Amino acid sequence: MKPTLICFYSVLLTLLSVSGQLHAQDVKTIDSLTAKLREYEASKPTKAPIPADTAKVEILIKLVQNHLESDPGKALRYAEQQLELSEKLHYATGIANACVSLGAIYDLKSEYDKALQLTRRALAINIKLKNTVGVEDCYFNIGSLYGKQSHYNEALKYMLKGLEIAIKTKDNFGIGGGYNNLGVLYLAMGNQTAALKSYLKCLNVMHKMKNLSAMATTYNNIASIYLLQNKPDEAIFYNKKGLQLSKQSGNKQAEGDNYHSIGKAFYKKTSYKEALENYILALEIRKAIGDSYGLAESYINLGKVHFKQGLYARSIKDIEKGRSLAKHSGELDLLQAAYQALSETHEASGNFKHAFANHVLYKKMTDSLFNAEKDKKFVQLQMEYEFKSERDSIKAIQDKKDILAKAALTDQKIIRNFIAIGMIVIVFFLVIVIWQRNKIAIVKRQKALEAERNRISRDLHDNLGAQLSSVRIFLNNIKNKDTSEIGEAVDNSVGLLDTSIHDLRGIMEEMSSSVLYDRGYLAATENLINKLKQSHDIRFALTSHNMNERADRKIEHELYRITQELVNNTLKYANAKNITLDVIRRNGTLVLMYEDDGIGFDLKSVHKGYGLHNIETRIKSVGGTVDFDSTPSAGARTIIEIPL
């Protein structure tokens, strides 16, 4: 049994579906839709032109959706009506839906070329309509159809396109279904490990979505891997899970597949009675939904069970039914299995003529499946037979080729050695260059620190020292002042002290720059926050992402000064309880997101008063941008982006 591809037809049919899961509708729903269609038909005047609306098309879409899994025959008739009407109305969405649903039905009938043609038409329309969901689903469906035709490269190409769109649009159903279908392809290409990983990814996504229908299909696919690994008990375990979910969701395709897979597991365990029971259940479901491939497979495997039970006539009858269906739909793998089973059954029943004829057909089918490899081997044998006398010369040519190959290998080793030596030299040179650069950087940093210390010393001497000396003179003169003049002297002294305190704070802030130069913006900001916590009743939260490397000195300096300005504004005006700073490096850009929960402000009225103009000037000096966002009573947010 081929693993089942999750089909996206139901998603595209509903268009507005969130989960993409198609549940079997109850009889009341179907009857209601049918009644609506009759009512619509009855409401039209006799021989009136088709109205320029889409009401009937929408009813037909829902009817197709409700019958697609349970009654494909009715779904086909409704879809054909939908396509005809949509074309008359020039209703592109209706045409695309009809093409997709018809593709699904022809897929079930194993008419893959026709299904592919219709789905490609739907893809072209959805691309024109810029319907991302429709384009994604068409990619997946085209990939599924190519996969069923064993065109794995094309299948993989379209499925990856669909998966890319699903991931971009966060379409969980598309992501899960895409992983399932990739698992089917990996398994077809012989990579069981990769297939199982993909199935489990699908199962995880569908489980979160509670998409029972898709989970039922995926459990069946997981079971198929365990069956290939000759672990029938594990396969039955997963198939029973899938069977339960398929019944709950109304997914008849998955129900039939799970029954059939359980039958195969019991067949492998030589429990032929249980195998027969499950094969028959699968057969009845596949008949009801018109699954051509599944019917052929069921009949062939039923015949194999009857062969094991010694019921040769019944076995031949069943296998012939399967062979006929497989031949009609062009399923070469099933034809091969049918001819082999017929040959064995006829041989066991004593009909050696039919046994031989079917064995010849089996071999012919095997040759068709592996024609290229067989032809190649045949040509090689024929040449060896016809040119036996020339083997010595051929051997001489081969020996010469071997010598040349060895010489080429030696040359390659020499070249690789030279390359390795060259790489070592380059690495050594780079290490020296980096070491020198680091040394130069250390010297520059030391010089910068020395210059900063000298500047702070001058500020302390020239500004703060002079101001304190003046205060001393004022206070000393108070002793000789009259009572009326003492007040003025005290006011002057207090003013100078205020100025001194302000200057002292400025110098202390400047001293924080040493942390900025040595350890960077984050360390300096943490240092600033720790000092502020001691003197202010406010909570700070500083987070960073992808900040393993430091930015340019100029950028760090300006960003730190901006941070000081923002914090000072909050402390002076905002009456906030919390300040949050997030620093992120992404796509070559440094981003600072600053937020407080204070009283906020009106940007127009306080733009200059808050020093925001100063912040904008600093940002522009490093080529960045700033965005202020605040309204009264709603806090304030500032987002700064600086290209690195």
Secondary structure as GFF3:
##gff-version 3
##sequence-region A 1 644
A	DSSP	alpha_helix	9	14	.	.	.	ID=ss1
A	DSSP	alpha_helix	27	43	.	.	.	ID=ss2
A	DSSP	alpha_helix	55	67	.	.	.	ID=ss3
A	DSSP	alpha_helix	72	89	.	.	.	ID=ss4
A	DSSP	alpha_helix	92	108	.	.	.	ID=ss5
A	DSSP	alpha_helix	112	129	.	.	.	ID=ss6
A	DSSP	alpha_helix	132	148	.	.	.	ID=ss7
A	DSSP	alpha_helix	152	169	.	.	.	ID=ss8
A	DSSP	alpha_helix	172	188	.	.	.	ID=ss9
A	DSSP	alpha_helix	192	209	.	.	.	ID=ss10
A	DSSP	alpha_helix	212	228	.	.	.	ID=ss11
A	DSSP	alpha_helix	232	249	.	.	.	ID=ss12
A	DSSP	alpha_helix	252	268	.	.	.	ID=ss13
A	DSSP	alpha_helix	272	289	.	.	.	ID=ss14
A	DSSP	alpha_helix	292	308	.	.	.	ID=ss15
A	DSSP	alpha_helix	312	329	.	.	.	ID=ss16
A	DSSP	alpha_helix	332	349	.	.	.	ID=ss17
A	DSSP	alpha_helix	352	369	.	.	.	ID=ss18
A	DSSP	alpha_helix	371	386	.	.	.	ID=ss19
A	DSSP	three_ten_helix	388	390	.	.	.	ID=ss20
A	DSSP	alpha_helix	391	459	.	.	.	ID=ss21
A	DSSP	pi_helix	460	465	.	.	.	ID=ss22
A	DSSP	alpha_helix	466	478	.	.	.	ID=ss23
A	DSSP	alpha_helix	483	511	.	.	.	ID=ss24
A	DSSP	alpha_helix	513	519	.	.	.	ID=ss25
A	DSSP	alpha_helix	521	535	.	.	.	ID=ss26
A	DSSP	beta_strand	539	545	.	.	.	ID=ss27
A	DSSP	alpha_helix	553	569	.	.	.	ID=ss28
A	DSSP	pi_helix	570	574	.	.	.	ID=ss29
A	DSSP	beta_strand	578	586	.	.	.	ID=ss30
A	DSSP	beta_strand	589	596	.	.	.	ID=ss31
A	DSSP	alpha_helix	603	606	.	.	.	ID=ss32
A	DSSP	alpha_helix	612	621	.	.	.	ID=ss33
A	DSSP	beta_strand	625	630	.	.	.	ID=ss34
A	DSSP	beta_strand	636	643	.	.	.	ID=ss35
###
